[in-house]
Amino acid sequence: MTAKRRNKSFLQIGALGVEIAIGDRSRPLGRLAWRKDERRAYFEFDRGFLGAPLPISPFRLPAKAGVTSARAQTFEGLHGLFNDSLPDG
């Protein structure tokens, strides 16, 4: 994860490592990044996850190599999978 401190109360994240927890174990899922100028997220699956993928979002975010951009006009620019994991409001 890369980060820069802009002021005392705000931490800007360049890329975020994402893990998936199954029971008491977790495994790397991939990396999530935000393009402020596009107001859109980009996601790339971890290579290890692609070796034994789970269908976490088979229609909108299929497990495949490469970077996938979210649709800017839906889910506030996030992939639905990640938008659903945020607190309501």
PyMOL Python script that loads the backbone (N, CA, C, O; Angstrom):
from pymol import cmd

cmd.read_pdbstr("""\
ATOM      1  N   MET A   1       0.846  -1.163   0.000  1.00  0.00           N
ATOM      2  CA  MET A   1       0.000   0.000   0.000  1.00  0.00           C
ATOM      3  C   MET A   1       0.896   1.232   0.000  1.00  0.00           C
ATOM      4  O   MET A   1       1.869   1.307   0.750  1.00  0.00           O
ATOM      5  N   THR A   2       0.557   2.191  -0.847  1.00  0.00           N
ATOM      6  CA  THR A   2       1.278   3.454  -0.855  1.00  0.00           C
ATOM      7  C   THR A   2       0.380   4.528  -0.279  1.00  0.00           C
ATOM      8  O   THR A   2      -0.826   4.538  -0.522  1.00  0.00           O
ATOM      9  N   ALA A   3       0.968   5.424   0.479  1.00  0.00           N
ATOM     10  CA  ALA A   3       0.161   6.477   1.098  1.00  0.00           C
ATOM     11  C   ALA A   3       1.001   7.722   1.297  1.00  0.00           C
ATOM     12  O   ALA A   3       2.215   7.642   1.484  1.00  0.00           O
ATOM     13  N   LYS A   4       0.348   8.872   1.256  1.00  0.00           N
ATOM     14  CA  LYS A   4       0.988  10.148   1.534  1.00  0.00           C
ATOM     15  C   LYS A   4       0.135  10.881   2.559  1.00  0.00           C
ATOM     16  O   LYS A   4      -1.093  10.866   2.466  1.00  0.00           O
ATOM     17  N   ARG A   5       0.761  11.513   3.518  1.00  0.00           N
ATOM     18  CA  ARG A   5       0.015  12.294   4.492  1.00  0.00           C
ATOM     19  C   ARG A   5      -0.075  13.727   3.993  1.00  0.00           C
ATOM     20  O   ARG A   5       0.944  14.402   3.849  1.00  0.00           O
ATOM     21  N   ARG A   6      -1.308  14.201   3.726  1.00  0.00           N
ATOM     22  CA  ARG A   6      -1.529  15.564   3.253  1.00  0.00           C
ATOM     23  C   ARG A   6      -1.697  16.521   4.417  1.00  0.00           C
ATOM     24  O   ARG A   6      -1.161  17.628   4.382  1.00  0.00           O
ATOM     25  N   ASN A   7      -2.420  16.126   5.433  1.00  0.00           N
ATOM     26  CA  ASN A   7      -2.548  16.905   6.655  1.00  0.00           C
ATOM     27  C   ASN A   7      -2.794  15.926   7.800  1.00  0.00           C
ATOM     28  O   ASN A   7      -2.778  14.714   7.585  1.00  0.00           O
ATOM     29  N   LYS A   8      -3.016  16.421   8.989  1.00  0.00           N
ATOM     30  CA  LYS A   8      -3.112  15.549  10.153  1.00  0.00           C
ATOM     31  C   LYS A   8      -4.338  14.654  10.154  1.00  0.00           C
ATOM     32  O   LYS A   8      -4.330  13.620  10.822  1.00  0.00           O
ATOM     33  N   SER A   9      -5.395  15.010   9.428  1.00  0.00           N
ATOM     34  CA  SER A   9      -6.624  14.223   9.506  1.00  0.00           C
ATOM     35  C   SER A   9      -6.940  13.425   8.241  1.00  0.00           C
ATOM     36  O   SER A   9      -7.931  12.694   8.221  1.00  0.00           O
ATOM     37  N   PHE A  10      -6.134  13.540   7.190  1.00  0.00           N
ATOM     38  CA  PHE A  10      -6.459  12.881   5.932  1.00  0.00           C
ATOM     39  C   PHE A  10      -5.272  12.079   5.437  1.00  0.00           C
ATOM     40  O   PHE A  10      -4.164  12.604   5.330  1.00  0.00           O
ATOM     41  N   LEU A  11      -5.497  10.828   5.138  1.00  0.00           N
ATOM     42  CA  LEU A  11      -4.472   9.963   4.582  1.00  0.00           C
ATOM     43  C   LEU A  11      -4.902   9.568   3.180  1.00  0.00           C
ATOM     44  O   LEU A  11      -5.939   8.925   3.017  1.00  0.00           O
ATOM     45  N   GLN A  12      -4.136   9.932   2.169  1.00  0.00           N
ATOM     46  CA  GLN A  12      -4.468   9.617   0.789  1.00  0.00           C
ATOM     47  C   GLN A  12      -3.892   8.251   0.434  1.00  0.00           C
ATOM     48  O   GLN A  12      -2.694   8.022   0.597  1.00  0.00           O
ATOM     49  N   ILE A  13      -4.728   7.352  -0.043  1.00  0.00           N
ATOM     50  CA  ILE A  13      -4.311   5.993  -0.406  1.00  0.00           C
ATOM     51  C   ILE A  13      -4.154   5.906  -1.918  1.00  0.00           C
ATOM     52  O   ILE A  13      -5.065   6.275  -2.660  1.00  0.00           O
ATOM     53  N   GLY A  14      -2.998   5.419  -2.382  1.00  0.00           N
ATOM     54  CA  GLY A  14      -2.782   5.227  -3.803  1.00  0.00           C
ATOM     55  C   GLY A  14      -3.266   3.865  -4.268  1.00  0.00           C
ATOM     56  O   GLY A  14      -3.896   3.756  -5.320  1.00  0.00           O
ATOM     57  N   ALA A  15      -2.979   2.830  -3.499  1.00  0.00           N
ATOM     58  CA  ALA A  15      -3.423   1.477  -3.807  1.00  0.00           C
ATOM     59  C   ALA A  15      -3.641   0.752  -2.490  1.00  0.00           C
ATOM     60  O   ALA A  15      -2.915   0.966  -1.519  1.00  0.00           O
ATOM     61  N   LEU A  16      -4.635  -0.094  -2.469  1.00  0.00           N
ATOM     62  CA  LEU A  16      -5.033  -0.785  -1.253  1.00  0.00           C
ATOM     63  C   LEU A  16      -5.024  -2.289  -1.507  1.00  0.00           C
ATOM     64  O   LEU A  16      -5.636  -2.762  -2.464  1.00  0.00           O
ATOM     65  N   GLY A  17      -4.337  -3.034  -0.662  1.00  0.00           N
ATOM     66  CA  GLY A  17      -4.364  -4.489  -0.753  1.00  0.00           C
ATOM     67  C   GLY A  17      -5.681  -4.999  -0.191  1.00  0.00           C
ATOM     68  O   GLY A  17      -6.097  -4.577   0.889  1.00  0.00           O
ATOM     69  N   VAL A  18      -6.345  -5.901  -0.909  1.00  0.00           N
ATOM     70  CA  VAL A  18      -7.643  -6.429  -0.500  1.00  0.00           C
ATOM     71  C   VAL A  18      -7.497  -7.919  -0.210  1.00  0.00           C
ATOM     72  O   VAL A  18      -6.905  -8.659  -0.996  1.00  0.00           O
ATOM     73  N   GLU A  19      -8.036  -8.348   0.917  1.00  0.00           N
ATOM     74  CA  GLU A  19      -8.042  -9.770   1.282  1.00  0.00           C
ATOM     75  C   GLU A  19      -9.468 -10.245   1.423  1.00  0.00           C
ATOM     76  O   GLU A  19     -10.383  -9.448   1.630  1.00  0.00           O
ATOM     77  N   ILE A  20      -9.654 -11.555   1.310  1.00  0.00           N
ATOM     78  CA  ILE A  20     -10.958 -12.162   1.529  1.00  0.00           C
ATOM     79  C   ILE A  20     -10.822 -13.102   2.727  1.00  0.00           C
ATOM     80  O   ILE A  20      -9.896 -13.910   2.796  1.00  0.00           O
ATOM     81  N   ALA A  21     -11.757 -12.984   3.664  1.00  0.00           N
ATOM     82  CA  ALA A  21     -11.752 -13.829   4.866  1.00  0.00           C
ATOM     83  C   ALA A  21     -12.792 -14.922   4.703  1.00  0.00           C
ATOM     84  O   ALA A  21     -13.953 -14.658   4.390  1.00  0.00           O
ATOM     85  N   ILE A  22     -12.354 -16.151   4.922  1.00  0.00           N
ATOM     86  CA  ILE A  22     -13.246 -17.311   4.873  1.00  0.00           C
ATOM     87  C   ILE A  22     -13.023 -18.064   6.167  1.00  0.00           C
ATOM     88  O   ILE A  22     -11.976 -18.679   6.369  1.00  0.00           O
ATOM     89  N   GLY A  23     -14.018 -18.012   7.042  1.00  0.00           N
ATOM     90  CA  GLY A  23     -13.848 -18.595   8.367  1.00  0.00           C
ATOM     91  C   GLY A  23     -12.780 -17.835   9.122  1.00  0.00           C
ATOM     92  O   GLY A  23     -12.837 -16.609   9.212  1.00  0.00           O
ATOM     93  N   ASP A  24     -11.812 -18.545   9.665  1.00  0.00           N
ATOM     94  CA  ASP A  24     -10.738 -17.894  10.415  1.00  0.00           C
ATOM     95  C   ASP A  24      -9.479 -17.681   9.568  1.00  0.00           C
ATOM     96  O   ASP A  24      -8.429 -17.323  10.101  1.00  0.00           O
ATOM     97  N   ARG A  25      -9.578 -17.896   8.267  1.00  0.00           N
ATOM     98  CA  ARG A  25      -8.432 -17.717   7.370  1.00  0.00           C
ATOM     99  C   ARG A  25      -8.706 -16.599   6.377  1.00  0.00           C
ATOM    100  O   ARG A  25      -9.850 -16.352   5.996  1.00  0.00           O
ATOM    101  N   SER A  26      -7.651 -15.935   5.970  1.00  0.00           N
ATOM    102  CA  SER A  26      -7.792 -14.932   4.927  1.00  0.00           C
ATOM    103  C   SER A  26      -6.741 -15.192   3.854  1.00  0.00           C
ATOM    104  O   SER A  26      -5.705 -15.808   4.104  1.00  0.00           O
ATOM    105  N   ARG A  27      -7.036 -14.710   2.671  1.00  0.00           N
ATOM    106  CA  ARG A  27      -6.091 -14.843   1.572  1.00  0.00           C
ATOM    107  C   ARG A  27      -6.150 -13.581   0.718  1.00  0.00           C
ATOM    108  O   ARG A  27      -7.194 -12.936   0.633  1.00  0.00           O
ATOM    109  N   PRO A  28      -5.023 -13.226   0.081  1.00  0.00           N
ATOM    110  CA  PRO A  28      -5.009 -12.031  -0.765  1.00  0.00           C
ATOM    111  C   PRO A  28      -5.990 -12.168  -1.920  1.00  0.00           C
ATOM    112  O   PRO A  28      -6.051 -13.206  -2.578  1.00  0.00           O
ATOM    113  N   LEU A  29      -6.751 -11.115  -2.157  1.00  0.00           N
ATOM    114  CA  LEU A  29      -7.699 -11.083  -3.269  1.00  0.00           C
ATOM    115  C   LEU A  29      -7.135 -10.252  -4.418  1.00  0.00           C
ATOM    116  O   LEU A  29      -7.246 -10.644  -5.579  1.00  0.00           O
ATOM    117  N   GLY A  30      -6.528  -9.105  -4.101  1.00  0.00           N
ATOM    118  CA  GLY A  30      -5.971  -8.265  -5.157  1.00  0.00           C
ATOM    119  C   GLY A  30      -5.647  -6.872  -4.668  1.00  0.00           C
ATOM    120  O   GLY A  30      -5.483  -6.642  -3.470  1.00  0.00           O
ATOM    121  N   ARG A  31      -5.553  -5.924  -5.624  1.00  0.00           N
ATOM    122  CA  ARG A  31      -5.244  -4.528  -5.317  1.00  0.00           C
ATOM    123  C   ARG A  31      -6.331  -3.636  -5.894  1.00  0.00           C
ATOM    124  O   ARG A  31      -6.796  -3.842  -7.015  1.00  0.00           O
ATOM    125  N   LEU A  32      -6.727  -2.644  -5.109  1.00  0.00           N
ATOM    126  CA  LEU A  32      -7.752  -1.688  -5.505  1.00  0.00           C
ATOM    127  C   LEU A  32      -7.128  -0.300  -5.512  1.00  0.00           C
ATOM    128  O   LEU A  32      -6.460   0.085  -4.552  1.00  0.00           O
ATOM    129  N   ALA A  33      -7.337   0.447  -6.577  1.00  0.00           N
ATOM    130  CA  ALA A  33      -6.798   1.803  -6.687  1.00  0.00           C
ATOM    131  C   ALA A  33      -7.906   2.744  -7.140  1.00  0.00           C
ATOM    132  O   ALA A  33      -8.866   2.330  -7.789  1.00  0.00           O
ATOM    133  N   TRP A  34      -7.758   4.013  -6.787  1.00  0.00           N
ATOM    134  CA  TRP A  34      -8.765   5.037  -7.103  1.00  0.00           C
ATOM    135  C   TRP A  34      -8.142   6.119  -7.972  1.00  0.00           C
ATOM    136  O   TRP A  34      -7.069   6.635  -7.659  1.00  0.00           O
ATOM    137  N   ARG A  35      -8.820   6.461  -9.070  1.00  0.00           N
ATOM    138  CA  ARG A  35      -8.409   7.583  -9.922  1.00  0.00           C
ATOM    139  C   ARG A  35      -9.312   8.760  -9.594  1.00  0.00           C
ATOM    140  O   ARG A  35     -10.476   8.793  -9.993  1.00  0.00           O
ATOM    141  N   LYS A  36      -8.772   9.711  -8.874  1.00  0.00           N
ATOM    142  CA  LYS A  36      -9.554  10.867  -8.429  1.00  0.00           C
ATOM    143  C   LYS A  36     -10.096  11.668  -9.611  1.00  0.00           C
ATOM    144  O   LYS A  36     -11.244  12.111  -9.589  1.00  0.00           O
ATOM    145  N   ASP A  37      -9.269  11.854 -10.645  1.00  0.00           N
ATOM    146  CA  ASP A  37      -9.703  12.646 -11.792  1.00  0.00           C
ATOM    147  C   ASP A  37     -10.855  11.993 -12.554  1.00  0.00           C
ATOM    148  O   ASP A  37     -11.660  12.694 -13.166  1.00  0.00           O
ATOM    149  N   GLU A  38     -10.945  10.666 -12.526  1.00  0.00           N
ATOM    150  CA  GLU A  38     -12.026   9.935 -13.195  1.00  0.00           C
ATOM    151  C   GLU A  38     -13.162   9.570 -12.248  1.00  0.00           C
ATOM    152  O   GLU A  38     -14.248   9.192 -12.686  1.00  0.00           O
ATOM    153  N   ARG A  39     -12.903   9.687 -10.930  1.00  0.00           N
ATOM    154  CA  ARG A  39     -13.846   9.249  -9.900  1.00  0.00           C
ATOM    155  C   ARG A  39     -14.255   7.796 -10.171  1.00  0.00           C
ATOM    156  O   ARG A  39     -15.436   7.454 -10.242  1.00  0.00           O
ATOM    157  N   ARG A  40     -13.217   6.959 -10.319  1.00  0.00           N
ATOM    158  CA  ARG A  40     -13.417   5.564 -10.688  1.00  0.00           C
ATOM    159  C   ARG A  40     -12.343   4.698 -10.045  1.00  0.00           C
ATOM    160  O   ARG A  40     -11.196   5.116  -9.893  1.00  0.00           O
ATOM    161  N   ALA A  41     -12.738   3.477  -9.668  1.00  0.00           N
ATOM    162  CA  ALA A  41     -11.811   2.511  -9.079  1.00  0.00           C
ATOM    163  C   ALA A  41     -11.312   1.531 -10.133  1.00  0.00           C
ATOM    164  O   ALA A  41     -11.984   1.251 -11.125  1.00  0.00           O
ATOM    165  N   TYR A  42     -10.117   1.023  -9.886  1.00  0.00           N
ATOM    166  CA  TYR A  42      -9.515  -0.013 -10.721  1.00  0.00           C
ATOM    167  C   TYR A  42      -9.097  -1.155  -9.805  1.00  0.00           C
ATOM    168  O   TYR A  42      -8.605  -0.927  -8.700  1.00  0.00           O
ATOM    169  N   PHE A  43      -9.296  -2.384 -10.272  1.00  0.00           N
ATOM    170  CA  PHE A  43      -8.982  -3.547  -9.453  1.00  0.00           C
ATOM    171  C   PHE A  43      -8.198  -4.557 -10.272  1.00  0.00           C
ATOM    172  O   PHE A  43      -8.448  -4.747 -11.462  1.00  0.00           O
ATOM    173  N   GLU A  44      -7.231  -5.212  -9.600  1.00  0.00           N
ATOM    174  CA  GLU A  44      -6.456  -6.285 -10.216  1.00  0.00           C
ATOM    175  C   GLU A  44      -6.395  -7.449  -9.239  1.00  0.00           C
ATOM    176  O   GLU A  44      -5.973  -7.281  -8.095  1.00  0.00           O
ATOM    177  N   PHE A  45      -6.813  -8.627  -9.686  1.00  0.00           N
ATOM    178  CA  PHE A  45      -6.763  -9.820  -8.838  1.00  0.00           C
ATOM    179  C   PHE A  45      -5.327 -10.216  -8.549  1.00  0.00           C
ATOM    180  O   PHE A  45      -4.448 -10.049  -9.395  1.00  0.00           O
ATOM    181  N   ASP A  46      -5.088 -10.740  -7.360  1.00  0.00           N
ATOM    182  CA  ASP A  46      -3.803 -11.300  -6.967  1.00  0.00           C
ATOM    183  C   ASP A  46      -3.565 -12.570  -7.790  1.00  0.00           C
ATOM    184  O   ASP A  46      -4.484 -13.359  -8.008  1.00  0.00           O
ATOM    185  N   ARG A  47      -2.327 -12.755  -8.243  1.00  0.00           N
ATOM    186  CA  ARG A  47      -2.009 -13.944  -9.056  1.00  0.00           C
ATOM    187  C   ARG A  47      -2.289 -15.242  -8.303  1.00  0.00           C
ATOM    188  O   ARG A  47      -2.758 -16.214  -8.896  1.00  0.00           O
ATOM    189  N   GLY A  48      -2.005 -15.264  -7.008  1.00  0.00           N
ATOM    190  CA  GLY A  48      -2.281 -16.452  -6.204  1.00  0.00           C
ATOM    191  C   GLY A  48      -3.761 -16.774  -6.144  1.00  0.00           C
ATOM    192  O   GLY A  48      -4.142 -17.945  -6.161  1.00  0.00           O
ATOM    193  N   PHE A  49      -4.598 -15.751  -6.075  1.00  0.00           N
ATOM    194  CA  PHE A  49      -6.044 -15.965  -6.065  1.00  0.00           C
ATOM    195  C   PHE A  49      -6.510 -16.544  -7.391  1.00  0.00           C
ATOM    196  O   PHE A  49      -7.394 -17.401  -7.419  1.00  0.00           O
ATOM    197  N   LEU A  50      -5.926 -16.085  -8.487  1.00  0.00           N
ATOM    198  CA  LEU A  50      -6.323 -16.582  -9.807  1.00  0.00           C
ATOM    199  C   LEU A  50      -5.971 -18.055  -9.990  1.00  0.00           C
ATOM    200  O   LEU A  50      -6.577 -18.739 -10.813  1.00  0.00           O
ATOM    201  N   GLY A  51      -4.986 -18.551  -9.222  1.00  0.00           N
ATOM    202  CA  GLY A  51      -4.624 -19.964  -9.298  1.00  0.00           C
ATOM    203  C   GLY A  51      -5.720 -20.874  -8.755  1.00  0.00           C
ATOM    204  O   GLY A  51      -5.833 -22.025  -9.176  1.00  0.00           O
ATOM    205  N   ALA A  52      -6.519 -20.376  -7.834  1.00  0.00           N
ATOM    206  CA  ALA A  52      -7.643 -21.127  -7.249  1.00  0.00           C
ATOM    207  C   ALA A  52      -8.750 -20.130  -6.915  1.00  0.00           C
ATOM    208  O   ALA A  52      -9.013 -19.868  -5.741  1.00  0.00           O
ATOM    209  N   PRO A  53      -9.405 -19.567  -7.946  1.00  0.00           N
ATOM    210  CA  PRO A  53     -10.361 -18.493  -7.711  1.00  0.00           C
ATOM    211  C   PRO A  53     -11.686 -18.974  -7.108  1.00  0.00           C
ATOM    212  O   PRO A  53     -12.070 -20.137  -7.241  1.00  0.00           O
ATOM    213  N   LEU A  54     -12.360 -18.050  -6.451  1.00  0.00           N
ATOM    214  CA  LEU A  54     -13.720 -18.251  -5.959  1.00  0.00           C
ATOM    215  C   LEU A  54     -14.619 -17.308  -6.753  1.00  0.00           C
ATOM    216  O   LEU A  54     -14.182 -16.217  -7.120  1.00  0.00           O
ATOM    217  N   PRO A  55     -15.862 -17.700  -7.025  1.00  0.00           N
ATOM    218  CA  PRO A  55     -16.758 -16.811  -7.789  1.00  0.00           C
ATOM    219  C   PRO A  55     -17.351 -15.717  -6.897  1.00  0.00           C
ATOM    220  O   PRO A  55     -18.522 -15.787  -6.523  1.00  0.00           O
ATOM    221  N   ILE A  56     -16.544 -14.706  -6.555  1.00  0.00           N
ATOM    222  CA  ILE A  56     -17.002 -13.664  -5.641  1.00  0.00           C
ATOM    223  C   ILE A  56     -17.943 -12.664  -6.310  1.00  0.00           C
ATOM    224  O   ILE A  56     -18.807 -12.090  -5.649  1.00  0.00           O
ATOM    225  N   SER A  57     -17.782 -12.456  -7.603  1.00  0.00           N
ATOM    226  CA  SER A  57     -18.649 -11.565  -8.378  1.00  0.00           C
ATOM    227  C   SER A  57     -18.546 -11.967  -9.840  1.00  0.00           C
ATOM    228  O   SER A  57     -17.992 -11.222 -10.649  1.00  0.00           O
ATOM    229  N   PRO A  58     -19.076 -13.147 -10.193  1.00  0.00           N
ATOM    230  CA  PRO A  58     -18.817 -13.727 -11.514  1.00  0.00           C
ATOM    231  C   PRO A  58     -19.353 -12.934 -12.705  1.00  0.00           C
ATOM    232  O   PRO A  58     -18.817 -13.061 -13.806  1.00  0.00           O
ATOM    233  N   PHE A  59     -20.394 -12.121 -12.517  1.00  0.00           N
ATOM    234  CA  PHE A  59     -20.961 -11.396 -13.660  1.00  0.00           C
ATOM    235  C   PHE A  59     -20.303 -10.039 -13.884  1.00  0.00           C
ATOM    236  O   PHE A  59     -20.069  -9.652 -15.029  1.00  0.00           O
ATOM    237  N   ARG A  60     -20.002  -9.317 -12.819  1.00  0.00           N
ATOM    238  CA  ARG A  60     -19.461  -7.961 -12.949  1.00  0.00           C
ATOM    239  C   ARG A  60     -17.953  -7.871 -12.748  1.00  0.00           C
ATOM    240  O   ARG A  60     -17.317  -6.944 -13.248  1.00  0.00           O
ATOM    241  N   LEU A  61     -17.375  -8.822 -12.023  1.00  0.00           N
ATOM    242  CA  LEU A  61     -15.935  -8.817 -11.758  1.00  0.00           C
ATOM    243  C   LEU A  61     -15.412 -10.250 -11.813  1.00  0.00           C
ATOM    244  O   LEU A  61     -15.029 -10.817 -10.790  1.00  0.00           O
ATOM    245  N   PRO A  62     -15.399 -10.837 -13.024  1.00  0.00           N
ATOM    246  CA  PRO A  62     -14.915 -12.211 -13.144  1.00  0.00           C
ATOM    247  C   PRO A  62     -13.432 -12.315 -12.823  1.00  0.00           C
ATOM    248  O   PRO A  62     -12.663 -11.397 -13.105  1.00  0.00           O
ATOM    249  N   ALA A  63     -13.036 -13.431 -12.235  1.00  0.00           N
ATOM    250  CA  ALA A  63     -11.632 -13.656 -11.855  1.00  0.00           C
ATOM    251  C   ALA A  63     -10.801 -13.896 -13.111  1.00  0.00           C
ATOM    252  O   ALA A  63     -10.827 -14.978 -13.697  1.00  0.00           O
ATOM    253  N   LYS A  64     -10.063 -12.862 -13.508  1.00  0.00           N
ATOM    254  CA  LYS A  64      -9.188 -12.955 -14.680  1.00  0.00           C
ATOM    255  C   LYS A  64      -8.013 -12.011 -14.484  1.00  0.00           C
ATOM    256  O   LYS A  64      -8.076 -11.075 -13.688  1.00  0.00           O
ATOM    257  N   ALA A  65      -6.949 -12.269 -15.215  1.00  0.00           N
ATOM    258  CA  ALA A  65      -5.747 -11.437 -15.127  1.00  0.00           C
ATOM    259  C   ALA A  65      -6.005 -10.065 -15.734  1.00  0.00           C
ATOM    260  O   ALA A  65      -6.842  -9.910 -16.623  1.00  0.00           O
ATOM    261  N   GLY A  66      -5.277  -9.082 -15.243  1.00  0.00           N
ATOM    262  CA  GLY A  66      -5.376  -7.735 -15.782  1.00  0.00           C
ATOM    263  C   GLY A  66      -6.160  -6.799 -14.871  1.00  0.00           C
ATOM    264  O   GLY A  66      -6.777  -7.224 -13.894  1.00  0.00           O
ATOM    265  N   VAL A  67      -6.120  -5.539 -15.210  1.00  0.00           N
ATOM    266  CA  VAL A  67      -6.800  -4.494 -14.435  1.00  0.00           C
ATOM    267  C   VAL A  67      -8.204  -4.302 -14.990  1.00  0.00           C
ATOM    268  O   VAL A  67      -8.398  -4.231 -16.203  1.00  0.00           O
ATOM    269  N   THR A  68      -9.179  -4.218 -14.093  1.00  0.00           N
ATOM    270  CA  THR A  68     -10.571  -4.013 -14.459  1.00  0.00           C
ATOM    271  C   THR A  68     -11.057  -2.695 -13.869  1.00  0.00           C
ATOM    272  O   THR A  68     -10.921  -2.459 -12.668  1.00  0.00           O
ATOM    273  N   SER A  69     -11.621  -1.839 -14.711  1.00  0.00           N
ATOM    274  CA  SER A  69     -12.143  -0.566 -14.216  1.00  0.00           C
ATOM    275  C   SER A  69     -13.613  -0.716 -13.840  1.00  0.00           C
ATOM    276  O   SER A  69     -14.360  -1.482 -14.448  1.00  0.00           O
ATOM    277  N   ALA A  70     -13.997   0.036 -12.828  1.00  0.00           N
ATOM    278  CA  ALA A  70     -15.406   0.069 -12.434  1.00  0.00           C
ATOM    279  C   ALA A  70     -16.145   1.020 -13.364  1.00  0.00           C
ATOM    280  O   ALA A  70     -15.534   1.873 -14.009  1.00  0.00           O
ATOM    281  N   ARG A  71     -17.438   0.871 -13.427  1.00  0.00           N
ATOM    282  CA  ARG A  71     -18.252   1.807 -14.206  1.00  0.00           C
ATOM    283  C   ARG A  71     -18.405   3.084 -13.395  1.00  0.00           C
ATOM    284  O   ARG A  71     -18.864   3.046 -12.254  1.00  0.00           O
ATOM    285  N   ALA A  72     -18.028   4.200 -13.973  1.00  0.00           N
ATOM    286  CA  ALA A  72     -18.032   5.474 -13.246  1.00  0.00           C
ATOM    287  C   ALA A  72     -19.437   5.899 -12.834  1.00  0.00           C
ATOM    288  O   ALA A  72     -19.603   6.545 -11.800  1.00  0.00           O
ATOM    289  N   GLN A  73     -20.446   5.549 -13.620  1.00  0.00           N
ATOM    290  CA  GLN A  73     -21.790   6.025 -13.345  1.00  0.00           C
ATOM    291  C   GLN A  73     -22.561   5.174 -12.333  1.00  0.00           C
ATOM    292  O   GLN A  73     -23.648   5.575 -11.918  1.00  0.00           O
ATOM    293  N   THR A  74     -22.045   4.033 -11.928  1.00  0.00           N
ATOM    294  CA  THR A  74     -22.749   3.194 -10.950  1.00  0.00           C
ATOM    295  C   THR A  74     -21.899   2.992  -9.704  1.00  0.00           C
ATOM    296  O   THR A  74     -20.671   2.988  -9.776  1.00  0.00           O
ATOM    297  N   PHE A  75     -22.545   2.826  -8.580  1.00  0.00           N
ATOM    298  CA  PHE A  75     -21.884   2.525  -7.299  1.00  0.00           C
ATOM    299  C   PHE A  75     -20.806   3.545  -6.936  1.00  0.00           C
ATOM    300  O   PHE A  75     -19.766   3.176  -6.390  1.00  0.00           O
ATOM    301  N   GLU A  76     -21.041   4.812  -7.231  1.00  0.00           N
ATOM    302  CA  GLU A  76     -20.102   5.891  -6.930  1.00  0.00           C
ATOM    303  C   GLU A  76     -18.704   5.635  -7.484  1.00  0.00           C
ATOM    304  O   GLU A  76     -17.715   6.073  -6.896  1.00  0.00           O
ATOM    305  N   GLY A  77     -18.615   4.938  -8.600  1.00  0.00           N
ATOM    306  CA  GLY A  77     -17.331   4.675  -9.234  1.00  0.00           C
ATOM    307  C   GLY A  77     -16.583   3.472  -8.690  1.00  0.00           C
ATOM    308  O   GLY A  77     -15.440   3.228  -9.078  1.00  0.00           O
ATOM    309  N   LEU A  78     -17.212   2.713  -7.793  1.00  0.00           N
ATOM    310  CA  LEU A  78     -16.607   1.493  -7.258  1.00  0.00           C
ATOM    311  C   LEU A  78     -17.197   0.267  -7.939  1.00  0.00           C
ATOM    312  O   LEU A  78     -18.296   0.327  -8.491  1.00  0.00           O
ATOM    313  N   HIS A  79     -16.485  -0.821  -7.902  1.00  0.00           N
ATOM    314  CA  HIS A  79     -17.060  -2.097  -8.316  1.00  0.00           C
ATOM    315  C   HIS A  79     -18.143  -2.434  -7.289  1.00  0.00           C
ATOM    316  O   HIS A  79     -17.968  -2.165  -6.101  1.00  0.00           O
ATOM    317  N   GLY A  80     -19.234  -3.006  -7.721  1.00  0.00           N
ATOM    318  CA  GLY A  80     -20.347  -3.315  -6.828  1.00  0.00           C
ATOM    319  C   GLY A  80     -19.938  -4.142  -5.622  1.00  0.00           C
ATOM    320  O   GLY A  80     -20.444  -3.924  -4.522  1.00  0.00           O
ATOM    321  N   LEU A  81     -19.037  -5.078  -5.813  1.00  0.00           N
ATOM    322  CA  LEU A  81     -18.543  -5.923  -4.733  1.00  0.00           C
ATOM    323  C   LEU A  81     -17.975  -5.093  -3.593  1.00  0.00           C
ATOM    324  O   LEU A  81     -18.236  -5.385  -2.426  1.00  0.00           O
ATOM    325  N   PHE A  82     -17.206  -4.070  -3.914  1.00  0.00           N
ATOM    326  CA  PHE A  82     -16.585  -3.245  -2.886  1.00  0.00           C
ATOM    327  C   PHE A  82     -17.550  -2.201  -2.339  1.00  0.00           C
ATOM    328  O   PHE A  82     -17.493  -1.864  -1.157  1.00  0.00           O
ATOM    329  N   ASN A  83     -18.431  -1.691  -3.184  1.00  0.00           N
ATOM    330  CA  ASN A  83     -19.435  -0.744  -2.705  1.00  0.00           C
ATOM    331  C   ASN A  83     -20.349  -1.402  -1.677  1.00  0.00           C
ATOM    332  O   ASN A  83     -20.723  -0.775  -0.686  1.00  0.00           O
ATOM    333  N   ASP A  84     -20.707  -2.653  -1.906  1.00  0.00           N
ATOM    334  CA  ASP A  84     -21.559  -3.386  -0.971  1.00  0.00           C
ATOM    335  C   ASP A  84     -20.898  -3.607   0.383  1.00  0.00           C
ATOM    336  O   ASP A  84     -21.590  -3.816   1.379  1.00  0.00           O
ATOM    337  N   SER A  85     -19.584  -3.564   0.434  1.00  0.00           N
ATOM    338  CA  SER A  85     -18.884  -3.813   1.700  1.00  0.00           C
ATOM    339  C   SER A  85     -18.731  -2.547   2.552  1.00  0.00           C
ATOM    340  O   SER A  85     -18.271  -2.622   3.691  1.00  0.00           O
ATOM    341  N   LEU A  86     -19.114  -1.386   2.007  1.00  0.00           N
ATOM    342  CA  LEU A  86     -19.009  -0.138   2.754  1.00  0.00           C
ATOM    343  C   LEU A  86     -20.201   0.031   3.695  1.00  0.00           C
ATOM    344  O   LEU A  86     -21.271  -0.522   3.441  1.00  0.00           O
ATOM    345  N   PRO A  87     -20.027   0.783   4.770  1.00  0.00           N
ATOM    346  CA  PRO A  87     -21.169   1.053   5.648  1.00  0.00           C
ATOM    347  C   PRO A  87     -22.231   1.864   4.923  1.00  0.00           C
ATOM    348  O   PRO A  87     -21.906   2.676   4.056  1.00  0.00           O
ATOM    349  N   ASP A  88     -23.493   1.656   5.267  1.00  0.00           N
ATOM    350  CA  ASP A  88     -24.579   2.428   4.650  1.00  0.00           C
ATOM    351  C   ASP A  88     -24.489   3.871   5.099  1.00  0.00           C
ATOM    352  O   ASP A  88     -24.079   4.170   6.221  1.00  0.00           O
ATOM    353  N   GLY A  89     -24.883   4.768   4.192  1.00  0.00           N
ATOM    354  CA  GLY A  89     -24.908   6.200   4.508  1.00  0.00           C
ATOM    355  C   GLY A  89     -23.600   6.829   4.262  1.00  0.00           C
ATOM    356  O   GLY A  89     -23.444   8.031   4.475  1.00  0.00           O
TER     357      GLY A  89
END
""", "prot")
cmd.dss("prot")
cmd.show_as("cartoon", "prot")
cmd.util.cbc("prot")
cmd.orient("prot")
